[in-house]
Amino acid sequence: MNAQTAIKPDEIYTFMGHIPAEEYERRAKLRSYRNAASGMIASTECDTARQLAWLVVEYATPNLYADAPVEWLDKLNLLSKRLMLTAMQAEEMTLLLREVSDA
């Protein structure tokens, strides 16, 4: 029996058309940072972490489907990574401060 393979449409290809694999990889990574930041916005109790995550969303969203060289996407990914790491550190520090103040 031949099983049909379902091909899940990808919005990057839908909006950008055929792009080189290395560009797709960078855009997919940027999408992952944006999605992680969106999750943090919804779940964190730390205002600073939420603000930093919003910065990731605000940088990533308009650039995700815009024409841009791979070098630009690399810079956006690095910025997004640094902002997310800082947001996670801020969240961790907030939790530690709460533990100390509750003790």
N, C-alpha and C positions, 0 to 999 in steps of 0.2 A: 504494500500500500504506500503510495506516495503522499507524504504529509506536506501540506502547503505551509510555506514559511510566511509568517506575517511580518511585513516590514513596517516598523513603526516610523511614521514621518518625523523628521527632525526640523524644528523651526528654524535652525540656523541655515540649513539647506533650503528650506522653503522661502525664506526671505532673502538670502544671499545668492541663491543659485549654486552652480558648481564653483567651489573654491578649492585651492590647494589644501592638501591634508594638514600641513603645518599651520596654516591659517585657521582651519577648522579646529585643530587641537587647542589653539590659543583662545578662540572664541568659546569653546566648550568649557575651558578652565575658568574663563571670566564669568560664564553663566553659573558655574558651580559656586564661585565666590558670592555672586549676587544672591543665589538661592540660600546659601548658608547665612548670609547677612540678614535676609528676610526672616529666616527662622529665628535668628538671635533677637531681632526686633520684637518678634511676637512672644518670646519666652523669657527674656532677661528681666530682672528686677533692678538692674544697674543702669541708671540714666546715662552715664558716660559710655558704657558699652553700647547702649542703644543708639546714641548719637554717632558713634564711630561706625556702627553697622549701617546707619542711614547714609553715611558718606560713601560707603562701598556701593550701596544700591544706586545712589545718585551719580556716581562715576560710571558704573558698569552699564546701567540700563540704556542710556542714549548711545553708548559706544558699541554695544553688543552687535548691532546689525548695521552700523555705519561703516562706510568704506574707510579703511585704515590700514596702514602698513603693519606688517608683523611686528616690527620694532615697537610701534606704538602700543599694540596689544600686549607685548611683553612688559612694557612699562606700567600699563594699567593693571596687569596681573600682579606685578610686584607691589604696587601701591595697595591693591586690594588685600594681598596677603599680609602686608605690614599692618594695615588698619584692622584686619580681623584678629591678628595676633595681639595687638594692643587692646582691642575690645575684650578679648578673652582674658587678658591679664587684668584689666580693670574690673571685670566681673569677678575674677578670683579674689582680688584684693577686697572688693566689697563684701564678699562672703566671709573672708577672714576677719574683717573688721566687725561684722555682725557676730561672729562666734566669740570674739574677744569681749565685745560689749555685753553679750548674753551670759558670759561666764561669771 
